[in-house]
Amino acid sequence: MKILVINGSPKKEKSDTMHITRAFLDGMNEVSRNEVHIIHAVKKHIEYCSGCFSCMRNGGECIYRDDMRDILEEILDSDLLIWSYPLYCYGMPAPLKALLDRTLPLSSMAMQKVGDRYEHVGQRDFTHLYYVMICGCGFPNSKHNFEPAVNQFKLCFPNNHTIITVPESPMFNVPEAKVVTVPRLEKIKEAGKQFAESFTISNDLMKEITSPMIPEEQYAEIVNGTAH
Protein backbone atom coordinates (compact mmCIF):
# COMPACT_ATOMS: atom_id res chain seq x y z
CA MET A 1 0.00 0.00 0.00
CA LYS A 2 1.22 3.50 -0.81
CA ILE A 3 0.79 5.75 2.22
CA LEU A 4 1.26 9.51 2.07
CA VAL A 5 1.63 11.20 5.46
CA ILE A 6 0.97 14.93 5.35
CA ASN A 7 2.44 16.39 8.53
CA GLY A 8 0.95 19.78 9.37
CA SER A 9 3.07 20.51 12.42
CA PRO A 10 5.61 23.36 12.14
CA LYS A 11 7.84 21.20 14.39
CA LYS A 12 8.27 18.76 11.49
CA GLU A 13 9.88 15.51 12.74
CA LYS A 14 9.72 16.68 16.37
CA SER A 15 5.95 17.06 16.29
CA ASP A 16 4.09 15.70 19.32
CA THR A 17 1.43 14.28 17.02
CA MET A 18 3.99 12.50 14.84
CA HIS A 19 4.74 10.19 17.78
CA ILE A 20 1.15 9.00 17.43
CA THR A 21 1.38 8.74 13.65
CA ARG A 22 4.64 6.77 13.74
CA ALA A 23 3.12 4.27 16.21
CA PHE A 24 0.09 3.89 13.94
CA LEU A 25 2.37 3.24 10.95
CA ASP A 26 4.42 0.73 12.96
CA GLY A 27 1.24 -1.22 13.57
CA MET A 28 0.28 -1.13 9.90
CA ASN A 29 3.75 -2.27 8.86
CA GLU A 30 3.50 -5.30 11.14
CA VAL A 31 0.61 -6.53 9.02
CA SER A 32 1.97 -5.76 5.56
CA ARG A 33 4.80 -3.94 3.86
CA ASN A 34 3.87 -0.39 2.95
CA GLU A 35 5.54 2.34 0.97
CA VAL A 36 5.44 5.40 3.22
CA HIS A 37 6.32 8.96 2.25
CA ILE A 38 6.11 11.86 4.69
CA ILE A 39 5.53 15.45 3.57
CA HIS A 40 6.12 18.29 6.02
CA ALA A 41 3.76 21.02 4.85
CA VAL A 42 5.87 23.78 6.41
CA LYS A 43 8.87 22.81 4.26
CA LYS A 44 6.94 23.02 0.99
CA HIS A 45 6.47 26.05 -1.24
CA ILE A 46 2.70 26.36 -1.32
CA GLU A 47 1.07 29.64 -2.32
CA TYR A 48 -2.26 30.58 -0.77
CA CYS A 49 -5.28 29.80 -2.93
CA SER A 50 -6.46 33.02 -4.60
CA GLY A 51 -10.01 31.78 -5.16
CA CYS A 52 -9.87 32.51 -8.90
CA PHE A 53 -11.34 29.07 -9.73
CA SER A 54 -9.21 28.82 -12.87
CA CYS A 55 -8.25 25.29 -11.89
CA MET A 56 -11.90 24.25 -11.66
CA ARG A 57 -12.63 25.53 -15.17
CA ASN A 58 -9.57 24.43 -17.14
CA GLY A 59 -9.04 20.80 -16.23
CA GLY A 60 -7.16 21.30 -12.97
CA GLU A 61 -4.44 23.72 -14.07
CA CYS A 62 -3.57 26.05 -11.20
CA ILE A 63 -2.16 29.52 -11.86
CA TYR A 64 0.65 28.88 -9.39
CA ARG A 65 3.68 26.80 -10.30
CA ASP A 66 4.83 25.59 -6.92
CA ASP A 67 5.15 22.33 -4.99
CA MET A 68 1.40 21.61 -5.07
CA ARG A 69 1.58 20.23 -8.60
CA ASP A 70 3.76 17.33 -7.46
CA ILE A 71 1.85 16.94 -4.19
CA LEU A 72 -1.46 16.55 -6.02
CA GLU A 73 -0.01 13.85 -8.25
CA GLU A 74 1.40 12.04 -5.22
CA ILE A 75 -1.98 12.23 -3.49
CA LEU A 76 -3.67 10.64 -6.48
CA ASP A 77 -0.96 7.97 -6.68
CA SER A 78 -1.46 6.97 -3.03
CA ASP A 79 -3.85 4.49 -1.44
CA LEU A 80 -4.01 6.11 1.99
CA LEU A 81 -3.62 9.72 3.10
CA ILE A 82 -2.75 10.32 6.75
CA TRP A 83 -3.31 13.91 7.81
CA SER A 84 -1.20 14.32 10.95
CA TYR A 85 -1.35 17.62 12.80
CA PRO A 86 -1.70 19.37 16.16
CA LEU A 87 -4.83 21.30 16.94
CA TYR A 88 -4.39 25.04 16.31
CA CYS A 89 -7.29 27.32 17.34
CA TYR A 90 -9.64 24.32 17.03
CA GLY A 91 -8.45 23.63 13.48
CA MET A 92 -5.30 22.82 11.54
CA PRO A 93 -2.04 24.80 11.33
CA ALA A 94 -1.85 27.40 8.55
CA PRO A 95 0.68 25.55 6.31
CA LEU A 96 -1.56 22.48 6.24
CA LYS A 97 -4.69 24.55 5.64
CA ALA A 98 -2.95 26.18 2.67
CA LEU A 99 -2.18 22.72 1.29
CA LEU A 100 -5.76 21.56 1.78
CA ASP A 101 -7.12 24.68 0.08
CA ARG A 102 -4.91 24.01 -2.91
CA THR A 103 -6.48 20.58 -3.53
CA LEU A 104 -9.21 22.54 -5.32
CA PRO A 105 -7.90 21.47 -8.78
CA LEU A 106 -9.22 17.98 -8.05
CA SER A 107 -12.77 19.37 -8.30
CA SER A 108 -14.78 21.13 -11.00
CA MET A 109 -17.26 24.00 -10.81
CA ALA A 110 -20.10 21.56 -11.48
CA MET A 111 -21.94 20.36 -8.41
CA GLN A 112 -24.19 17.47 -7.58
CA LYS A 113 -26.48 16.61 -4.71
CA VAL A 114 -25.25 13.75 -2.54
CA GLY A 115 -27.69 12.87 0.21
CA ASP A 116 -28.83 16.14 1.73
CA ARG A 117 -25.90 18.30 0.63
CA TYR A 118 -24.15 19.43 -2.54
CA GLU A 119 -20.61 18.50 -3.56
CA HIS A 120 -18.37 19.53 -6.42
CA VAL A 121 -17.97 16.96 -9.18
CA GLY A 122 -14.38 15.69 -9.28
CA GLN A 123 -12.07 16.36 -12.22
CA ARG A 124 -9.82 13.48 -11.18
CA ASP A 125 -10.66 10.05 -9.80
CA PHE A 126 -9.76 9.76 -6.12
CA THR A 127 -12.47 7.27 -5.11
CA HIS A 128 -9.78 4.70 -4.29
CA LEU A 129 -8.36 6.77 -1.45
CA TYR A 130 -8.71 6.13 2.27
CA TYR A 131 -8.21 8.98 4.73
CA VAL A 132 -6.97 9.01 8.32
CA MET A 133 -6.91 12.10 10.50
CA ILE A 134 -4.52 11.95 13.47
CA CYS A 135 -4.77 15.05 15.63
CA GLY A 136 -3.22 15.77 19.00
CA CYS A 137 -3.78 18.71 21.30
CA GLY A 138 -2.42 20.20 24.50
CA PHE A 139 -5.69 20.25 26.40
CA PRO A 140 -6.52 17.37 28.76
CA ASN A 141 -9.93 16.57 27.32
CA SER A 142 -11.61 16.02 23.97
CA LYS A 143 -15.06 17.52 24.46
CA HIS A 144 -15.63 21.06 23.13
CA ASN A 145 -12.17 20.89 21.62
CA PHE A 146 -11.67 18.69 18.55
CA GLU A 147 -15.19 19.10 17.11
CA PRO A 148 -14.45 21.85 14.52
CA ALA A 149 -11.47 19.95 13.09
CA VAL A 150 -13.36 16.66 13.07
CA ASN A 151 -16.38 18.19 11.33
CA GLN A 152 -14.18 19.85 8.70
CA PHE A 153 -12.41 16.55 7.99
CA LYS A 154 -15.70 14.68 7.64
CA LEU A 155 -17.04 17.28 5.22
CA CYS A 156 -13.84 17.34 3.14
CA PHE A 157 -13.53 13.55 3.08
CA PRO A 158 -17.04 12.14 3.58
CA ASN A 159 -16.08 8.61 2.53
CA ASN A 160 -13.51 6.11 3.79
CA HIS A 161 -12.34 8.23 6.70
CA THR A 162 -11.01 7.30 10.14
CA ILE A 163 -10.44 9.95 12.82
CA ILE A 164 -8.10 9.67 15.80
CA THR A 165 -7.96 12.54 18.30
CA VAL A 166 -5.58 12.36 21.25
CA PRO A 167 -5.57 14.88 24.13
CA GLU A 168 -2.51 15.59 26.30
CA SER A 169 -0.26 14.94 23.28
CA PRO A 170 2.68 17.13 24.46
CA MET A 171 3.40 14.33 26.92
CA PHE A 172 4.75 12.21 24.04
CA ASN A 173 7.80 14.50 23.89
CA VAL A 174 8.44 14.32 27.65
CA PRO A 175 10.79 11.46 28.69
CA GLU A 176 9.47 11.54 32.27
CA ALA A 177 5.98 10.68 30.98
CA LYS A 178 7.00 7.36 29.41
CA VAL A 179 5.19 5.43 32.12
CA VAL A 180 1.91 6.51 30.49
CA THR A 181 2.94 7.40 26.92
CA VAL A 182 4.60 4.08 26.05
CA PRO A 183 1.48 2.01 26.89
CA ARG A 184 -0.64 4.50 24.93
CA LEU A 185 1.61 4.25 21.88
CA GLU A 186 1.29 0.46 22.07
CA LYS A 187 -2.48 0.85 21.95
CA ILE A 188 -2.13 3.16 18.94
CA LYS A 189 0.14 0.59 17.31
CA GLU A 190 -2.60 -2.00 17.81
CA ALA A 191 -5.03 0.43 16.15
CA GLY A 192 -2.69 0.59 13.16
CA LYS A 193 -2.71 -3.21 12.94
CA GLN A 194 -6.51 -3.29 13.04
CA PHE A 195 -6.73 -0.63 10.38
CA ALA A 196 -4.30 -2.46 8.10
CA GLU A 197 -6.40 -5.60 8.38
CA SER A 198 -9.88 -4.12 7.94
CA PHE A 199 -9.67 -0.31 7.44
CA THR A 200 -11.49 0.02 10.76
CA ILE A 201 -10.63 0.37 14.45
CA SER A 202 -12.82 -1.20 17.11
CA ASN A 203 -14.93 1.15 19.21
CA ASP A 204 -13.39 -0.10 22.46
CA LEU A 205 -9.82 0.47 21.24
CA MET A 206 -10.72 3.86 19.79
CA LYS A 207 -12.18 4.90 23.14
CA GLU A 208 -8.93 3.89 24.85
CA ILE A 209 -6.55 5.72 22.54
CA THR A 210 -8.59 8.94 22.46
CA SER A 211 -8.95 9.25 26.23
CA PRO A 212 -6.70 11.27 28.58
CA MET A 213 -3.54 9.44 29.68
CA ILE A 214 -3.65 10.93 33.18
CA PRO A 215 -6.54 12.59 35.06
CA GLU A 216 -7.48 15.95 33.57
CA GLU A 217 -6.91 17.86 36.82
CA GLN A 218 -3.46 16.34 37.29
CA TYR A 219 -2.44 17.19 33.72
CA ALA A 220 -3.68 20.78 34.04
CA GLU A 221 -1.81 21.18 37.32
CA ILE A 222 1.44 19.94 35.71
CA VAL A 223 1.06 22.25 32.70
CA ASN A 224 0.23 25.24 34.86
CA GLY A 225 3.22 24.50 37.07
CA THR A 226 5.66 24.43 34.15
CA ALA A 227 4.16 27.55 32.55
CA HIS A 228 5.72 29.87 35.14
Secondary structure, DSSP 8 states (H G I E B T S, - for coil): -EEEEEE--TTGGG-HHHHHHHHHHHHHHHHS--EEEEEEGGGS---------HHHHTTS--S--STHHHHHHHHHT-SEEEEEEE-BTTB--HHHHHHHHTTGGGEEEEEEEETTEEEEEESS--TT-EEEEEEE-SSS--TTTSHHHHHHHHHH--SSEEEEEETTGGGGG-GGGHHHHHHHHHHHHHHHHHHHHHS---HHHHHHHTS-SS-HHHHHHHHHHH--
